[in-house]
Amino acid sequence: MLNKEISGGTAHKLPSDLRKALTSSKKALSAWEDITPLARNEWICWVQSVKKKETRAEHVERATEDLTKGKRRPCCWVGCVHRKDKPMSSSQKYVLSKK
């Protein structure tokens, strides 16, 4: 099932670790395909935004669990700063200024 075409985001391609997790759960994969490309992009960016390998693995696991439970976007996420189709919001600028 790993070769199945899976939708990506608007600014990010689906990383292999998240792809593998999604294809291991029919319910998570179904939820993934049901959300908007922008929502998928936010999940991808949320997974990729961390620095440590362990944290990334936790994000991948949590993403599939949350999607299975019906969650459509990552919690407390200011949104992907990589989108070029709109300016950054003031909350995104604030969060980035604190890093």
N, CA, C and O atoms as a GROMACS GRO file, in nm:
protein
  396
    1MET      N    1   0.082  -0.120   0.000
    1MET     CA    2   0.000   0.000   0.000
    1MET      C    3   0.087   0.126   0.000
    1MET      O    4   0.034   0.236  -0.019
    2LEU      N    5   0.217   0.113   0.021
    2LEU     CA    6   0.305   0.228   0.024
    2LEU      C    7   0.312   0.302  -0.109
    2LEU      O    8   0.346   0.420  -0.112
    3ASN      N    9   0.281   0.236  -0.218
    3ASN     CA   10   0.288   0.299  -0.350
    3ASN      C   11   0.162   0.375  -0.387
    3ASN      O   12   0.158   0.440  -0.492
    4LYS      N   13   0.060   0.369  -0.302
    4LYS     CA   14  -0.065   0.438  -0.330
    4LYS      C   15  -0.041   0.589  -0.335
    4LYS      O   16   0.034   0.644  -0.255
    5GLU      N   17  -0.104   0.653  -0.431
    5GLU     CA   18  -0.094   0.798  -0.444
    5GLU      C   19  -0.168   0.862  -0.326
    5GLU      O   20  -0.286   0.835  -0.303
    6ILE      N   21  -0.098   0.946  -0.253
    6ILE     CA   22  -0.156   1.014  -0.137
    6ILE      C   23  -0.140   1.164  -0.160
    6ILE      O   24  -0.034   1.210  -0.203
    7SER      N   25  -0.244   1.238  -0.131
    7SER     CA   26  -0.241   1.383  -0.150
    7SER      C   27  -0.142   1.450  -0.056
    7SER      O   28  -0.123   1.406   0.058
    8GLY      N   29  -0.078   1.556  -0.106
    8GLY     CA   30   0.015   1.634  -0.025
    8GLY      C   31  -0.047   1.764   0.018
    8GLY      O   32  -0.169   1.778   0.022
    9GLY      N   33   0.037   1.860   0.050
    9GLY     CA   34  -0.010   1.991   0.094
    9GLY      C   35   0.003   2.094  -0.016
    9GLY      O   36   0.022   2.059  -0.133
   10THR      N   37  -0.008   2.220   0.021
   10THR     CA   38   0.000   2.328  -0.077
   10THR      C   39   0.144   2.374  -0.097
   10THR      O   40   0.179   2.417  -0.207
   11ALA      N   41   0.227   2.366   0.005
   11ALA     CA   42   0.366   2.410  -0.007
   11ALA      C   43   0.465   2.298   0.022
   11ALA      O   44   0.584   2.311  -0.004
   12HIS      N   45   0.416   2.188   0.077
   12HIS     CA   46   0.504   2.078   0.117
   12HIS      C   47   0.461   1.947   0.054
   12HIS      O   48   0.342   1.920   0.035
   13LYS      N   49   0.560   1.866   0.021
   13LYS     CA   50   0.533   1.729  -0.023
   13LYS      C   51   0.522   1.640   0.100
   13LYS      O   52   0.578   1.671   0.205
   14LEU      N   53   0.450   1.533   0.086
   14LEU     CA   54   0.429   1.441   0.197
   14LEU      C   55   0.559   1.367   0.228
   14LEU      O   56   0.610   1.294   0.143
   15PRO      N   57   0.614   1.383   0.351
   15PRO     CA   58   0.738   1.314   0.385
   15PRO      C   59   0.715   1.164   0.402
   15PRO      O   60   0.604   1.121   0.435
   16SER      N   61   0.819   1.085   0.381
   16SER     CA   62   0.805   0.939   0.382
   16SER      C   63   0.762   0.884   0.517
   16SER      O   64   0.687   0.786   0.521
   17ASP      N   65   0.807   0.943   0.628
   17ASP     CA   66   0.767   0.889   0.758
   17ASP      C   67   0.618   0.911   0.784
   17ASP      O   68   0.552   0.824   0.840
   18LEU      N   69   0.566   1.026   0.745
   18LEU     CA   70   0.423   1.051   0.761
   18LEU      C   71   0.343   0.966   0.664
   18LEU      O   72   0.236   0.915   0.699
   19ARG      N   73   0.392   0.950   0.541
   19ARG     CA   74   0.327   0.864   0.442
   19ARG      C   75   0.313   0.721   0.497
   19ARG      O   76   0.206   0.660   0.488
   20LYS      N   77   0.421   0.670   0.553
   20LYS     CA   78   0.420   0.533   0.606
   20LYS      C   79   0.317   0.520   0.719
   20LYS      O   80   0.244   0.422   0.725
   21ALA      N   81   0.314   0.618   0.808
   21ALA     CA   82   0.218   0.615   0.919
   21ALA      C   83   0.074   0.621   0.868
   21ALA      O   84  -0.013   0.549   0.918
   22LEU      N   85   0.049   0.707   0.770
   22LEU     CA   86  -0.087   0.720   0.716
   22LEU      C   87  -0.132   0.592   0.646
   22LEU      O   88  -0.248   0.552   0.658
   23THR      N   89  -0.041   0.530   0.573
   23THR     CA   90  -0.080   0.409   0.499
   23THR      C   91  -0.096   0.288   0.591
   23THR      O   92  -0.149   0.185   0.550
   24SER      N   93  -0.050   0.300   0.715
   24SER     CA   94  -0.067   0.189   0.810
   24SER      C   95  -0.203   0.194   0.880
   24SER      O   96  -0.237   0.102   0.954
   25SER      N   97  -0.279   0.300   0.856
   25SER     CA   98  -0.410   0.314   0.920
   25SER      C   99  -0.513   0.359   0.816
   25SER      O  100  -0.506   0.472   0.766
   26LYS      N  101  -0.606   0.273   0.784
   26LYS     CA  102  -0.708   0.309   0.684
   26LYS      C  103  -0.789   0.430   0.728
   26LYS      O  104  -0.824   0.515   0.647
   27LYS      N  105  -0.820   0.436   0.858
   27LYS     CA  106  -0.901   0.547   0.908
   27LYS      C  107  -0.823   0.679   0.901
   27LYS      O  108  -0.879   0.782   0.862
   28ALA      N  109  -0.696   0.676   0.936
   28ALA     CA  110  -0.614   0.798   0.929
   28ALA      C  111  -0.598   0.842   0.783
   28ALA      O  112  -0.607   0.961   0.753
   29LEU      N  113  -0.576   0.747   0.694
   29LEU     CA  114  -0.559   0.779   0.552
   29LEU      C  115  -0.689   0.837   0.495
   29LEU      O  116  -0.685   0.932   0.416
   30SER      N  117  -0.800   0.780   0.533
   30SER     CA  118  -0.930   0.830   0.487
   30SER      C  119  -0.952   0.973   0.536
   30SER      O  120  -0.998   1.059   0.461
   31ALA      N  121  -0.918   0.998   0.662
   31ALA     CA  122  -0.932   1.133   0.718
   31ALA      C  123  -0.838   1.230   0.647
   31ALA      O  124  -0.875   1.344   0.619
   32TRP      N  125  -0.716   1.184   0.617
   32TRP     CA  126  -0.616   1.266   0.547
   32TRP      C  127  -0.670   1.311   0.410
   32TRP      O  128  -0.658   1.427   0.373
   33GLU      N  129  -0.727   1.218   0.339
   33GLU     CA  130  -0.780   1.251   0.206
   33GLU      C  131  -0.905   1.337   0.213
   33GLU      O  132  -0.942   1.400   0.114
   34ASP      N  133  -0.971   1.340   0.329
   34ASP     CA  134  -1.094   1.418   0.345
   34ASP      C  135  -1.067   1.564   0.382
   34ASP      O  136  -1.154   1.649   0.364
   35ILE      N  137  -0.948   1.594   0.435
   35ILE     CA  138  -0.920   1.732   0.474
   35ILE      C  139  -0.869   1.812   0.354
   35ILE      O  140  -0.831   1.754   0.252
   36THR      N  141  -0.868   1.942   0.367
   36THR     CA  142  -0.827   2.029   0.257
   36THR      C  143  -0.676   2.023   0.235
   36THR      O  144  -0.602   1.984   0.326
   37PRO      N  145  -0.629   2.060   0.117
   37PRO     CA  146  -0.485   2.066   0.094
   37PRO      C  147  -0.413   2.158   0.193
   37PRO      O  148  -0.300   2.131   0.234
   38LEU      N  149  -0.478   2.267   0.232
   38LEU     CA  150  -0.418   2.358   0.328
   38LEU      C  151  -0.404   2.291   0.465
   38LEU      O  152  -0.302   2.307   0.532
   39ALA      N  153  -0.505   2.217   0.506
   39ALA     CA  154  -0.497   2.144   0.634
   39ALA      C  155  -0.387   2.038   0.628
   39ALA      O  156  -0.312   2.021   0.724
   40ARG      N  157  -0.378   1.966   0.516
   40ARG     CA  158  -0.270   1.867   0.500
   40ARG      C  159  -0.134   1.936   0.508
   40ARG      O  160  -0.041   1.884   0.570
   41ASN      N  161  -0.124   2.051   0.447
   41ASN     CA  162   0.001   2.128   0.450
   41ASN      C  163   0.039   2.162   0.594
   41ASN      O  164   0.157   2.154   0.631
   42GLU      N  165  -0.059   2.200   0.675
   42GLU     CA  166  -0.030   2.235   0.814
   42GLU      C  167   0.018   2.114   0.893
   42GLU      O  168   0.110   2.125   0.974
   43TRP      N  169  -0.043   1.997   0.869
   43TRP     CA  170   0.005   1.875   0.936
   43TRP      C  171   0.149   1.845   0.895
   43TRP      O  172   0.233   1.814   0.979
   44ILE      N  173   0.178   1.855   0.766
   44ILE     CA  174   0.313   1.826   0.717
   44ILE      C  175   0.413   1.923   0.778
   44ILE      O  176   0.517   1.882   0.828
   45CYS      N  177   0.382   2.050   0.775
   45CYS     CA  178   0.472   2.152   0.829
   45CYS      C  179   0.490   2.132   0.979
   45CYS      O  180   0.601   2.148   1.031
   46TRP      N  181   0.383   2.096   1.049
   46TRP     CA  182   0.390   2.071   1.194
   46TRP      C  183   0.484   1.954   1.222
   46TRP      O  184   0.562   1.959   1.317
   47VAL      N  185   0.476   1.849   1.142
   47VAL     CA  186   0.565   1.734   1.159
   47VAL      C  187   0.710   1.774   1.130
   47VAL      O  188   0.800   1.732   1.202
   48GLN      N  189   0.732   1.854   1.029
   48GLN     CA  190   0.868   1.889   0.987
   48GLN      C  191   0.930   2.002   1.069
   48GLN      O  192   1.050   2.026   1.058
   49SER      N  193   0.851   2.070   1.148
   49SER     CA  194   0.900   2.190   1.216
   49SER      C  195   0.989   2.163   1.336
   49SER      O  196   1.057   2.254   1.385
   50VAL      N  197   0.992   2.041   1.385
   50VAL     CA  198   1.070   2.009   1.504
   50VAL      C  199   1.214   1.976   1.468
   50VAL      O  200   1.244   1.942   1.354
   51LYS      N  201   1.302   1.985   1.566
   51LYS     CA  202   1.444   1.963   1.541
   51LYS      C  203   1.489   1.821   1.574
   51LYS      O  204   1.572   1.764   1.503
   52LYS      N  205   1.435   1.764   1.681
   52LYS     CA  206   1.481   1.633   1.727
   52LYS      C  207   1.406   1.520   1.658
   52LYS      O  208   1.286   1.528   1.635
   53LYS      N  209   1.479   1.416   1.627
   53LYS     CA  210   1.423   1.298   1.561
   53LYS      C  211   1.311   1.235   1.646
   53LYS      O  212   1.209   1.191   1.593
   54GLU      N  213   1.331   1.232   1.777
   54GLU     CA  214   1.232   1.174   1.868
   54GLU      C  215   1.102   1.254   1.867
   54GLU      O  216   0.993   1.198   1.867
   55THR      N  217   1.116   1.386   1.866
   55THR     CA  218   0.997   1.472   1.865
   55THR      C  219   0.922   1.456   1.733
   55THR      O  220   0.799   1.456   1.730
   56ARG      N  221   0.996   1.445   1.626
   56ARG     CA  222   0.933   1.426   1.496
   56ARG      C  223   0.853   1.295   1.494
   56ARG      O  224   0.741   1.291   1.443
   57ALA      N  225   0.910   1.189   1.548
   57ALA     CA  226   0.839   1.061   1.555
   57ALA      C  227   0.711   1.076   1.638
   57ALA      O  228   0.608   1.017   1.604
   58GLU      N  229   0.718   1.153   1.745
   58GLU     CA  230   0.598   1.178   1.827
   58GLU      C  231   0.494   1.255   1.746
   58GLU      O  232   0.374   1.227   1.756
   59HIS      N  233   0.538   1.352   1.668
   59HIS     CA  234   0.444   1.430   1.587
   59HIS      C  235   0.377   1.343   1.480
   59HIS      O  236   0.257   1.356   1.455
   60VAL      N  237   0.455   1.255   1.418
   60VAL     CA  238   0.398   1.165   1.317
   60VAL      C  239   0.292   1.075   1.382
   60VAL      O  240   0.183   1.058   1.328
   61GLU      N  241   0.325   1.020   1.498
   61GLU     CA  242   0.230   0.932   1.567
   61GLU      C  243   0.106   1.010   1.610
   61GLU      O  244  -0.007   0.963   1.592
   62ARG      N  245   0.126   1.129   1.664
   62ARG     CA  246   0.013   1.209   1.708
   62ARG      C  247  -0.075   1.253   1.591
   62ARG      O  248  -0.197   1.258   1.602
   63ALA      N  249  -0.012   1.285   1.479
   63ALA     CA  250  -0.090   1.325   1.361
   63ALA      C  251  -0.184   1.214   1.318
   63ALA      O  252  -0.302   1.239   1.293
   64THR      N  253  -0.134   1.092   1.310
   64THR     CA  254  -0.221   0.982   1.267
   64THR      C  255  -0.328   0.954   1.371
   64THR      O  256  -0.443   0.925   1.336
   65GLU      N  257  -0.293   0.962   1.499
   65GLU     CA  258  -0.393   0.941   1.605
   65GLU      C  259  -0.501   1.048   1.600
   65GLU      O  260  -0.620   1.018   1.607
   66ASP      N  261  -0.458   1.175   1.588
   66ASP     CA  262  -0.555   1.285   1.586
   66ASP      C  263  -0.644   1.280   1.463
   66ASP      O  264  -0.764   1.304   1.472
   67LEU      N  265  -0.587   1.248   1.349
   67LEU     CA  266  -0.669   1.234   1.227
   67LEU      C  267  -0.771   1.122   1.244
   67LEU      O  268  -0.885   1.135   1.201
   68THR      N  269  -0.729   1.013   1.304
   68THR     CA  270  -0.820   0.900   1.327
   68THR      C  271  -0.936   0.941   1.418
   68THR      O  272  -1.048   0.893   1.404
   69LYS      N  273  -0.907   1.030   1.511
   69LYS     CA  274  -1.011   1.078   1.605
   69LYS      C  275  -1.097   1.188   1.544
   69LYS      O  276  -1.192   1.235   1.608
   70GLY      N  277  -1.066   1.230   1.421
   70GLY     CA  278  -1.148   1.330   1.354
   70GLY      C  279  -1.094   1.472   1.357
   70GLY      O  280  -1.159   1.564   1.308
   71LYS      N  281  -0.976   1.489   1.413
   71LYS     CA  282  -0.917   1.622   1.417
   71LYS      C  283  -0.869   1.660   1.277
   71LYS      O  284  -0.809   1.578   1.207
   72ARG      N  285  -0.895   1.783   1.237
   72ARG     CA  286  -0.866   1.823   1.100
   72ARG      C  287  -0.741   1.910   1.086
   72ARG      O  288  -0.687   1.924   0.976
   73ARG      N  289  -0.695   1.968   1.195
   73ARG     CA  290  -0.574   2.052   1.193
   73ARG      C  291  -0.496   2.029   1.322
   73ARG      O  292  -0.552   1.990   1.424
   74PRO      N  293  -0.363   2.055   1.317
   74PRO     CA  294  -0.284   2.041   1.440
   74PRO      C  295  -0.324   2.145   1.543
   74PRO      O  296  -0.355   2.259   1.508
   75CYS      N  297  -0.323   2.108   1.668
   75CYS     CA  298  -0.363   2.197   1.776
   75CYS      C  299  -0.256   2.303   1.802
   75CYS      O  300  -0.136   2.276   1.796
   76CYS      N  301  -0.301   2.420   1.832
   76CYS     CA  302  -0.212   2.528   1.875
   76CYS      C  303  -0.102   2.559   1.774
   76CYS      O  304   0.006   2.602   1.813
   77TRP      N  305  -0.128   2.538   1.649
   77TRP     CA  306  -0.031   2.559   1.543
   77TRP      C  307  -0.060   2.693   1.478
   77TRP      O  308  -0.173   2.717   1.434
   78VAL      N  309   0.039   2.779   1.470
   78VAL     CA  310   0.016   2.911   1.411
   78VAL      C  311   0.002   2.905   1.260
   78VAL      O  312  -0.036   3.004   1.196
   79GLY      N  313   0.030   2.791   1.204
   79GLY     CA  314   0.017   2.775   1.060
   79GLY      C  315   0.152   2.775   0.991
   79GLY      O  316   0.252   2.820   1.046
   80CYS      N  317   0.150   2.726   0.873
   80CYS     CA  318   0.273   2.712   0.795
   80CYS      C  319   0.322   2.849   0.749
   80CYS      O  320   0.248   2.925   0.687
   81VAL      N  321   0.447   2.878   0.779
   81VAL     CA  322   0.506   3.005   0.739
   81VAL      C  323   0.561   2.999   0.597
   81VAL      O  324   0.613   3.098   0.546
   82HIS      N  325   0.552   2.883   0.533
   82HIS     CA  326   0.606   2.865   0.400
   82HIS      C  327   0.508   2.900   0.288
   82HIS      O  328   0.546   2.902   0.171
   83ARG      N  329   0.384   2.926   0.323
   83ARG     CA  330   0.286   2.961   0.221
   83ARG      C  331   0.321   3.095   0.159
   83ARG      O  332   0.350   3.191   0.230
   84LYS      N  333   0.318   3.100   0.029
   84LYS     CA  334   0.351   3.223  -0.042
   84LYS      C  335   0.227   3.293  -0.098
   84LYS      O  336   0.236   3.401  -0.157
   85ASP      N  337   0.109   3.231  -0.079
   85ASP     CA  338  -0.013   3.287  -0.137
   85ASP      C  339  -0.081   3.388  -0.046
   85ASP      O  340  -0.182   3.448  -0.084
   86LYS      N  341  -0.027   3.408   0.076
   86LYS     CA  342  -0.083   3.509   0.166
   86LYS      C  343   0.026   3.556   0.261
   86LYS      O  344   0.120   3.483   0.289
   87PRO      N  345   0.013   3.678   0.312
   87PRO     CA  346   0.113   3.728   0.406
   87PRO      C  347   0.102   3.657   0.541
   87PRO      O  348  -0.003   3.603   0.575
   88MET      N  349   0.212   3.657   0.617
   88MET     CA  350   0.210   3.597   0.750
   88MET      C  351   0.118   3.679   0.839
   88MET      O  352   0.110   3.801   0.829
   89SER      N  353   0.048   3.608   0.928
   89SER     CA  354  -0.040   3.676   1.022
   89SER      C  355   0.043   3.737   1.134
   89SER      O  356   0.161   3.704   1.150
   90SER      N  357  -0.018   3.824   1.211
   90SER     CA  358   0.054   3.887   1.322
   90SER      C  359   0.093   3.782   1.427
   90SER      O  360   0.197   3.795   1.491
   91SER      N  361   0.010   3.680   1.446
   91SER     CA  362   0.044   3.576   1.544
   91SER      C  363   0.164   3.494   1.497
   91SER      O  364   0.249   3.457   1.578
   92GLN      N  365   0.173   3.466   1.368
   92GLN     CA  366   0.290   3.396   1.316
   92GLN      C  367   0.416   3.479   1.335
   92GLN      O  368   0.519   3.426   1.378
   93LYS      N  369   0.409   3.607   1.304
   93LYS     CA  370   0.524   3.694   1.321
   93LYS      C  371   0.567   3.700   1.467
   93LYS      O  372   0.687   3.699   1.497
   94TYR      N  373   0.469   3.706   1.558
   94TYR     CA  374   0.500   3.712   1.700
   94TYR      C  375   0.572   3.584   1.744
   94TYR      O  376   0.675   3.592   1.811
   95VAL      N  377   0.520   3.468   1.709
   95VAL     CA  378   0.580   3.340   1.748
   95VAL      C  379   0.720   3.330   1.692
   95VAL      O  380   0.812   3.289   1.764
   96LEU      N  381   0.739   3.365   1.567
   96LEU     CA  382   0.871   3.356   1.506
   96LEU      C  383   0.971   3.453   1.569
   96LEU      O  384   1.090   3.424   1.575
   97SER      N  385   0.923   3.567   1.617
   97SER     CA  386   1.013   3.663   1.680
   97SER      C  387   1.063   3.615   1.816
   97SER      O  388   1.164   3.665   1.865
   98LYS      N  389   0.994   3.520   1.876
   98LYS     CA  390   1.033   3.465   2.007
   98LYS      C  391   1.134   3.354   1.998
   98LYS      O  392   1.188   3.311   2.100
   99LYS      N  393   1.160   3.304   1.876
   99LYS     CA  394   1.255   3.193   1.858
   99LYS      C  395   1.397   3.241   1.858
   99LYS      O  396   1.489   3.161   1.845
   0.00000   0.00000   0.00000
